[in-house]
């Protein structure tokens, strides 16, 4: 079973989340829709090169 993780992305011009499952981005805000289907590592590298903070959010379920 796959569990989705949310990752917070904060850039100087936008803040949003992406949803990651099995190392791939499976959902994202409209501003980041290009990242859907790409590897989390590649997406994180892309945003970090542009000055982003890319932080996994804690699992909200106990």
N, C-alpha and C positions, 0 to 999 in steps of 0.2 A: 504494500500500500504506500502511496506517495503522499507526503504531507507538504503542503505549500508553505513557503516562507515569504514574508513581506520584507522588503528592503527599502529603507528610507534614502532618498537621494536629494541632496540640497545643493543647488547651484546658485551663483550670484543672481540669476534672473528667474529661477523657478525652484519649487520644492514639490516633490511628488514621491510616490511609492511605485515599486515594481513587484510583481509576484513571481517567485522562483519555485520550480519543481524539477527535481532530478538534474539540477545544474543549468536548466534553461529558463529564460524569462518566458512566462506563459500569459502574463497580463501586465498592462502598464497604462499609465495615464496617456491621454491623447498626445501630449507633447513628446512622449517617449515611445510611441507605437512602433517605431522602426526597430526597437530592441526585442520585440516579441519573436520568439523562435531562436534567438541567439544565446550563446553561452553566457552565463552570469559573469564569468571572469572577463570576457571580452567587453561586455557592457560596462562593468565596473572600471576597467582600464580606460575606456573611452571617456567616461565622465570624470574620472580622477585627473586625466590630462587637461581637462577644462576647469579644474579647481573645485570639483565636487567633493562633498562628504558623502560616502556610500556606506551605510550602516545597517546590518541586519537587525530587524526589530524582534523583541522577545515574543515568544509564543503566548498568545493571550489565553489559551486554554490551560486549566490547572493540570 
